[in-house]
């Protein structure tokens, strides 16, 4: 077994006969992760995958019996990477329970901050989590490898160091508008607790302009409007051949490694609960997209199975009636994660889902006649990176510094609510029940709970488990291929398990 550094993964093989081997890869992490994958191989090909989240944290059990306002303190601490997403899902659920709509200024500040965090997450995933694998020695001799080492080698790559410097400046805007990051308390019932003046709006514009310079100089080497206007594979291919940015380097490596044909799953479905609500509606709509076309996204059609989780269960339950009761000795369990299903079927969430549901032409073209892939998932994230700065400027224009930023409201005494938001990794939902002024029940379904779910009670694997089937996993490049499929979904196991 070769030594593992902080940015590698363990590779364990059994002593079973070569045609029936089981291997385990994990923990797969870099920014966040800690996911374990067990693969049953037929020769060198994955025939069955089991994805395991090995960390139990119990956030859903911390909240019952507490004041509703306590949830706004606890839930952001589920994750330091997407704490704004957790905060927004929480405050949306509490507002639904109180039958309260926030004021327009509050909505605009919320989605500006949410867009800033999601954009930072997309770029951190690209520069720090996904792309360093292309600098591995296993790819030496590939036409793009020398450039990948220069730009993305862990800890020393120019691209990663450049992004970290840009990220520090970018998060100044979050601190300015939210007081601090992560785990801000600026999101309160009815809006936000901090007003923004004209000077701060102008400073935010300057910070957006600064990030735009980084994106147009290093990531795309093109104006953002030109990237956002891509409509078909031919546009992407033309950029791959002529482009000079880091994204062009990804496309060159992805084409060489055939990542557009890797990581699909049969009968795929992509779903979004709708992203960035404002006073005029959501920026990207809710819905489900599949090879059969569009369908509505109905939160009431979500159930969770605990059949293969280390959790006691009473059949498939909707989150509003869900239970989180550990059963670490459960024989059928292999993960702490539940298995959410929409209308009884698995669902993939994330940027690819949002862009497909919203009708982005390039993403629809990549999915036409095919399936989701490693390459398509990264392309979709980069399309959001190209779109968000312009959207955020529009949202800044909608702020009226003379109008209220919050409509003060008492905490609900009785009620139930659902809060749905789109984190960078995909759909996040919080379900709350309040009785006699206290939280009676709280349940969370996170993006990684959807994508990294285990088998359900009918034995149907989750999206990642299906996407790993058929992957060549032999040798160093095979293990890297498995890792690329996992990383393209962007695991965040601390959000998955509660």
N, C-alpha and C positions, 0 to 999 in steps of 0.2 A: 504494500500500500504506500502510495507516495505521500509525503508530508503535506499538510493542509495549512495554508496561511489564512489570514483574516478575511481574504476575499475569495476563498476557494470553497469547495464542498467536499464532504466525505463520500467515498464511493466504496460500498461494501458488497461483496458478492458471496453467495452461498456456495456450498460444496455439492449442490445438486447436479444431476447430469446436465450437460451443456444445452440440451433442447428444452429443459424445464427449469431454467434458473430463475431465481428471484434476486434482484439487486435492490439496494436501498441507497438513495441519494439524498444527502442532507447533512446539516441544515443549509438550505439555500437562502442566503441573506447577503446583504451588502449595505444598503441604506436601512431596510427593514425586511423581515422575511421569516426566518426560523421555520420554514416549511420542510417537511420530510416527504419523500415520494418513494413508494415501494412499487417496483415494476416486475411483472412476470414476463419473461422473455421466451419467445419461440425462436431459437437460434439467436439472432441479433435484433429481432424486431419485438417491440412492446405489444403484447397481446392483452394485458390487463394492467391497470394502474390504480393504486390506492393513495390518495393524498391525505396526509395527516397533519393536523394542527396540534402540537403537543403542549400548548400552554393554556391553562385555565386561570381566569382572572376574577370572574364573579361580579362584574359591574351591575348586571341586571338584578343581582341579589342585594347590592348595597343600597338601592334606592327606595324600595318599599318601606313605608313608615316615616319617611322624611317629608319635609315641606316641598311643594313643587319647585320653589326657587332653588333648592339644593341641587336639583338636576342640572341647572346651568353651571354649577361649580364642578360637579363630578364628571359629567359626560365629556367635556373637552379633554379631560385627562385620559380618556381611552387611548388617545393617540396624539403624539406631538407633531406628526407630519400633517394630519388633516384635522386639526382641532377645530378650525372654523366650520368645517362641514359638520362635525359632531354637534357643535354649538347651535348651528342653524337648524339642524334636524330637531334638536331638543326644543328650541324656542318655537318652531313651527308647530310641533305637537302640543305644546302648552297653549299656544294661541288658538289652535283648533278646539282644545278642550274648553277654553274660555269664550269661544265664538267671537274672537277679536281679530280684526284685520289691522296690520301695522300701517302707519302713515307713509305717504309716498317717499319722503326723504329717507325714512328708515329702510324702506325696501331698496332704494338705490345704493345707500351705503353698504347694506348687506351684500348685494351682489357684486359690488366693486371689490370688497374684501374677499369674498368667496372666489371671484375670478382671479384675484392676485394669488391666493393660496394655491388654487388648482393649476395656474400657469407655472408657478414655482415647482409644484409637484411633478408636472409633466417634464420639465427641463432637468430636474434632479434625477428622475427616472432615466432619462436619455443619457445624460452625461456621467452619472455616478453609478447607476444600477445596471443598465443594459449594455451600453457600448463598450465598457472595459473588456468584455469577453472576446471582442474581436481583436484585441491586442495580445491574446494568448499565443504562446509559442507553437501550439498545435496548428496555427494558421500560417506559420512562416512559409514564405514562398508564394502566397496568394498575391495578386497584383495590388491589392489595397492594404496589405498588412503593415508595411513600413509606415504608411501614413496613419493607420489606426494606432500603432504604438506611439507615435509622436503626439497624437491628439487625445488618446483615451487610456493609455496605460495607467493602471490604478496608482493613485497618489501623486504621480509625476506628469501625467498627460497635460498638454497645454489647454485642451478643451475643458477638462474638468476644473483646472485651476482658474481658467477664465470665467467659467460659469459660477464658481463659488464667490468670486469677487463681485460679479454682477448680481448674484442672489442677495448678497449682503446689502447692496444698495436698494434692490427691489423691495426687500422686506422693511426698509425704512418707511415706505408708504403704509404698510400694514400697521406698523407701530404708531405712525402719525394719526391714522384714522381710527384705530381700535384701542389706543392706549398702550398696548404691548402685544406681543405674539411670542409663543403660542398661549393658549388657554385664556384668551381675553374674556372679559365679562361685559363687553360693550353691548352684546345682544340681549335685550330685555323685552318683556311683553310690550307690544305696541310700537316697537322701533329700535332705536339705538340710544344708549345713554350719553353719547358724546356728540355735541353739535360740531359742524364743520363750517369754517368761514371761507371767504373768497380767497384769502391768501393760501390756505391749506389746499383748496381746490387747484390753484395754480401750481403749487409745489407738486401735487400729485400728477399733474400733466407733465411736469418736467421729469419726474421719475419714470413715467410711462415712456417718454421720449428716450430716456437713457437706456431702458431695456430694449426698446425698438432698435437702437443703434447696435447693441450686442447681437440681436437676432439677425439683423440685415447684414452685419459684417461677418459673423462667425457661423451661425447655425445655417442660414439659408443662402447667404451671399446674394440675396435678391430682395426687392421691396416686398413687404408683407402683403400688400394688395395683390401682387402678382401671384404669390403662392396661394392665397385664399381663393383666387379665381380659377385655379386648376379644375378641370371638369372631367377629364378622362385619363385612361392609362397612357395615352400618347403624350399628354402634357407631362406626366410623371417621368416617362421614359426619356423625353427630350431633356428634362432637367438632369436626369441621371447621367447622361452622356456629356452634357455641357457644363453642369453645375460645379461650383468650387467649394461650397459650404460643407459643414459637418453632416448635414442631412443627405447631401449628395453622396458622401462617402458611405453612409449607411445603405443607401439604395444600391450602390455598387457592390457592397459586400452581400447584401440580401439577394441580389440577382445571382451572384456567383455561387451562393450556398443554397439557392432555390427556396428561400424562406417564404415566398408567396405560395408555395405548395406544401407548407409545413404548419401543423397546429390547427387544422380544421376539425370539425366534428359533425357527424351525420345529424340530420334533422335539426340543424342549428336554429336558434332564435336569439335575437338581440333585443334588449329592452331598456327603456329609460322612463323614469318618473317625471321628466321635465326639469329643465335647468334654468337657473337665474331668474326667478320671478321678480317682476317690477310692477309699477302701478299700471302699466299697459298690458301686462301679461308676461308669459315666460319667453326668454330668448330662444330656447330650443324646446320643442314640444315633447309631451309624453307620448309613448306608443311602443309597439313591438314591430320589429322588422325581421322577415325571414325570406327564404326562397319562394314562399307563397305570397309575399307582399306584406302589406301593412295590417295591423290589428291594434285595438285599443289596449292600453295598460290599465288594468283594474286592480288596485291594491287589495280589494276585498277577495280577490281570487288567489292570494298568496297563502300558502300553508308551509309549515316546516315539519320535516320528518326527523326523528331521532333514532331511526332503526339501526344505524351504524355509527352513532355517536356514543361517547361515554356519558350518556345522559339518560335518566329514566324518562319514559314517555308513555303517553296514553293515546297512541295513534297520531295521525297528522293533524296538527292544530294550526289555525291562523295565529299570527303574532299577537293579536289582541287578546287571545286566550292562552298564549304560550306559557310554557313552564321551563325553568332552567334548574334542574335538580341533578347534580353530579352522580354518576354511577361508574366509578373508575374500574370496577371489576366486571363490567358488562362484556360477555364473551363475544358478542357480535360487533363490538365497537372497535374502531381503529383511528378515531379522531375526536377532538372536543367540539368540532363544528357540527351544527345542524345542517340539514339539506333543504333549503328553501326551494319551492316549486311554484310556478305561476300556471294556473289551470292544469295542474298535475304534471307539468313538464319542466325540465331544466331551462335556465335562462342565463345568457351571457350579458354582463353589464360592463360599461366602460365607455371610453371615447368613441370606439368603433360603433357601439350601439347608439350613442347620442347623435353622431354624425349621420348614420344610416337613417334613423328615425326622422331627423330633421331634413333629410333629402339632399344632403351634400352630394353633388353630382359625381365627383371623383370616387368617393367612398361607395356610392351605389354602383358605379361601374366596376370597382374592384370586386364587389360581391356578386355581380351578375354572372350567373351560370357557374358559380364556385362556392366557396365556403370561407368563413373567417380564417385568417392565417396570422402567423407571426408578423410578417411584413405589413399586412393591412392594419393590425392593431397599432403598430408604431406610426404608420402614416397618419392614421386618424388622430393620434395624440398631437402630431406635429401640425395637422390642419387646425386643431384648436389653438395651438400656440400662435399660429398666424392670425387667427380671427379675434382672439380675446383682447389684445391691446386696443384695437379699433372699437370694439364693443364697450370697453371700459371708458373710453373717452366720451362715447355717447351717453353712458350712464352718469358721468360727471356733469355733462351738460344739463341733465334733468334735475340736478340738485338746486333747490332754492334756499340759500342761506338764511333768508328771513322767515321761512316757514318752520313749523315744529319738526323735530326729529324723532319724537316719541309721543305716543298717546298713553299716558299712565293708566294702569289698570290693576285692580287687586288680583292676587292669585286666585285661580278658580277653586271653589270649595268642592264641587262635584263636576265630573265630566270625563269624557274620553276624547283622545285626539291622536292623529297620525301626522307625523312630519316627514316629508320626503324631500331629499335634496340629491344632487348629483356631485359626489366627490370626484376627484381626478380619476380614481380607480373605477367609479361607477355608482350605481344607485345605492343610497343609504336611507334606511327608514327607522324612525323611532315611534313606538306605540306606548301611550301612557294612559293609565286609568287613575282618576283622583276620586277619593271618597272621604268625606268628613274633613276636608282640607289637607289630607295627606295622600302621598303616592301609594296606591294600592297595588299597582303592577306596572312594570316597565320592561319592554322588550325591544331589542335592536336587531336589525338585519343589515349587515354591512356588505360592501361590494365583494370582499373576499369570501364572505359566507356564500354568496351566489356562485362565484366562479370556481372556488376551491371546495365546493361541497362534496361530501361523500355520497355513496349510493343511498337512495331512498328506500322506502319500504317495499317497492316493487323491484328493487335491484338495479334501478337505472342510475348509471354513474353521473357525476356532475360534469360541467363543461370542460374543466382541465383534465379530469380523468379520461374523458372521451378524446380530447385533443392529443393526448399522449399515445393513444393506441395507434399502432402502425409506424411509429417513429423508430428509426434505426438508432440503437443505443449502445452499440459496441465501440470500444476504443475511446480514445480521448476526444476525437471529434464527435463521436456519438453521444458521449456524456455532455459535451457542450451543446449539442442539438437539443437534448432533453432540457438542459438548463435554459436555453433560449425560449423554448415553449413556455416554461414556467415563468420566466422573467417578463415575457411579453404580456402576461396577465397581471403582472405587478402585485405580488402577494403583500398583504399587510396583516400578518396573523394576530397582532395585538388587537386589531379591530374585529377580527373574526370571532373570537372566543370570549364569551362573557360569563 
